[in-house]
Structures are given as C-alpha cells and as structure tokens.
Amino acid sequence: MMADPFGPGGDEAVSSTHFNRIMTRLGPWSPDTPVSGQVALAVSGGGDSLALAWLARQWRRNLVAFVVDHGLRPESAAEAAATLRTLEKMGIAARLLTLTSLQPGPGIAERARKARYAALTKACRQAGSLSLLLGHQADDQAETIAMRRARGDGAGLAGMAWITEQADIRLVRPLLGASRLSLRNTLRQAGISWCDDPSNENEKAERVRVRKRLTRQECSDLILMAVQAGERRQKSEARIVAELVHAGISFSSMGWVALGNRLPSSETLAALIRCVGGSSYPPSLRAVAVLVDRNRAGTLAGTRLLRARLTPGQAEEWILTREPAAMEGAVPARSGAVWDHRFALQYDGDLTEFTIGAAGNGLKRERRAGLSATLCATLPALWRGEQRVCIPHLGFCDELALQEASFRFTPPVAVTTHALWSPLPLV
C-alpha cells in the first residue's frame, strides 16, 4: 500500500509549523522586513486561498495579496470586497484587480484563467514581488491529472509543480500536500469564514464533474502518478539542458533558434518548438520524431524548421522560427505592448497612429542585413496604416521619431520549465 500523499495528518488542520517547514524548503526568501520585496498571494476568497493567506500570515509579515474580480457574476464585486476585509483583519495588505474584458461564452474558464494570470503577473511586477503564492491543493492536483489523462496528455501527467520559474516571477504552490478538507478545517480552527464560488458546483464544467466522481483512493493513486511523471520530466529536462549546451544551440533576440548543422533529439526539438511557438505544452514526440527523421524543412505547432544562412559567407544551418501563418495580426502600438506573445515594444514617444505587426515580405535585399527574406518576414515591425515604417531589429526606420523604438524578445514559455516537481509532504 502506498503512503498517503495527503500527508500524515490526513484531513486534519494544517499547522503553521508544518506550513513554515514547507516554505523553508521552497525558499530562499527575502528577509521579512519592510524594505525587502513583498511575497505576493493570489486570494479568491474561497477556502483554499484564504487558508493559504492565514498560514502565510503566520509565516511572515511582509506580504501583499491580490484579489481578482472577474466581473462575470453580479455578486462578484461584493464577494471581492468581503475578501479584502478578511485580509485586512488578518493584517495582510491587499489590492483589488478588476477584469473588465471578459464575457461569458465558450471557453470562459480558460479565458478567465489567462486573464487572471496576466493581471496577477502585472501586479507582481508593479509591487516588485518575485514570488506569487497560489492556493492549489492535493485534490486540485488529482483532478488536473485525471483530466489530462482522459485527454491522453502524457506531457502533462506530472501535474502542477510546487515551483514554476517564469520570466518575471516564481509561481509557488505550497499546499499541494494538503487536502481540500484539511484547509477548510484549518479555517474553522482559526475562526475564519470563506465563500466558495458557486460555479464550483456547476457540472457543465469538466473539473466539477471529475471532482464529484473521484474517490479518495483514486485521488491518492493519481497524485502518485503525478510524482512519478514529475521525476521523469525532471530527468528529461536535465537531458535537454545538457544537449542545448553540448550542441551550441542558441536563441536569437530576433525570435528564432540556431540549431547548427544537425537537428537535435526529438525531445529537445519538442521543447524548443513549444518555446518558439508559445504553446502551453510541447507537440507530441511522435510528430517531432517524424520531422527529425525526414531531415528537411517543415512546419509544426506554429513553428517552421528550415535551413538558412544567418551571416553572409557563413554555411547554412538549421533554424527554428515562427510559422508566418500562425503569427498574430496587427495590434495597436503602445509602450510595453506585446505582439505575437513574443516581442515587447519599448518606446516612450507618441504611437497613436501606429500598429505592430509582422514585417512580412517585400523587403529589399539591402535592408535585410544579410538575412533571408523568410526570416525577416517574422520580425516585428511598426506600421502606419498599410505602410511599414520601422523594423528595429534590422536597424532601419523611415521616420526619424521612431528611431529609438525597440522590441525585446520575451517568449511566453521557457524551453524547460525550471519547475520543482518533487513531492514535499506536510511533515
């Protein structure tokens, strides 16, 4: 019989001592002083996130909580206000983040999740917070694995990581060893009330249906599966990092990857495709293996594999870049705007009349800096109406006022997750 992944305490309240041990193992953390950066928390007002807030408050004082109001239900504003009051009583500084662009309809759960994380990441940047604590717990983990297994998602069977390193922040999930009931018992013991979102009972949602049919033993088995998958994933990522270094594979600030004269392993190429294409998960290894075995140009998962010359006189090599047909259309230009989920515009001047879009075809050879037209077509450019006026990466600009504009390459996902998947039970 396997050990209970919910920890030796089962459904008993989580003690601050146990929580503090977990946080020590998930560190390092900045000193708990007013001049150090605040550790951020995402708090919805439900039992999981409020238990996280209460336990975090016992752990340290220098915290900031972000409460997201999705604006999808009439009562959500009042619930968010009540959550802010509860956090204030706990002695935790809190800010309300109100989302205004969401509309009910197909895919609302995923759209809300993306909007929520975008708002939380932005708030963390503004607050100078390098870590964001999330309230996901063991039952959430089991449900996630069950849904991914049903979809045949082998890459996702490791479930949620205890720590996920992102470009701006660390996402930290210190409650993955605690059950949903244990967190409610933690709040009851502390005399704190909570308000769960009624949508958590709506069986139109896949997660709710999965939650209601899973037994405790099935949850335990699924969590064990996640632990084993996580261990395999960490070994895989170690191999990928080793190959990246050994083969001299390098990213360009122009958004593509130089692979050298030989294609990497299917495992490594899949991770690179995920990064360049900006997908949540890598493509199937079977599909990537077909691409590698063919050893010729092709497209997959929003990327294009081709041979090209990066500098005049240099031999051609394999390049992985964006597939033009998969790139984002034009978006309004403003400082900080991100185009195609990859390039952030940096410019302080007036951008009222401009949009950001792909440079596209038709560039004269003398303006391509020795690069192929195919690669140049994927670069970000500033447009005035139908006229392409500036491609900062190529060093030319037809308008003097835009000469200080630049684009920073910021891929939405890393080649490797830099995540901690190992189990950290509350002991």
ABEGO torsion letter per residue (X at the ends): XBBBAAEAAEABBBBAAAAAAAAAAAOBBBBBBAABBBBBBBBAGBAAAAAAAAAAAAABABBBBBBBBAGABAAAAAAAAAAAAAAAAAGBBBBBBBBAABBBEBGAAAAAAAAAAAAAAAAAAAAGBABBBBABBAAAAAAAAAAAAAAGBAAAAAEBBABBBBAABBBBBAAAABBAAAAAAAAAAAGBBBBBBAAAABAABAAAAAAAABBAAAAAAAAAAAAAAAAAAAAAAAAAAAAAAAAGBBBBAAGBBBAEABBBBAAAAAAAAAAAAGBABBBBAAAAAAAAAAGBBBBBGGBBBBBBBABBGBBBBBBBBBBAAABBBBBBBBBGBBBGGABBBBBABBAAABBBBBAEBGBBAAAAGGBBAAAAAABBBBBBEABBABBAAAGBBABAAAAABBBBBBBABBABAGBBABBBBBX
